[in-house]
Amino acid sequence: MSQFGQRNPKRPGVAFAGFMVPFVLLVLVVLAYTANFFADIGWHGGEYADAFLGVVIGAMVVGAVLKLLPPRLPWTSFGTGLLLAGTLGVVIIAVLCAVISIALSHTNLPF
């Protein structure tokens, strides 16, 4: 038991830091895409999408691994933040796919 009588102390600051690391990386990928930052090395939309997906999958895998650690370590709270940011990335991808599907279904383009 900790000095405050809690078995598993809550660490909201650590969880927030775990959320902010992949969130900032996702925002940087989007900003790099809008500024066409890596055009000199041949990056187009697909490479940025791969980077976005890589950050999402990486955050979810690392978060899941960190959640498997003993609960007294602060890394489990960091893993929670990573999992939340990874889930947010999955939701963003799903919304973008839905918006693109709806937009394409309302066009007169022949496929």
Order of alpha helices (4+ residues) and beta strands (2+ residues): alpha-alpha-alpha
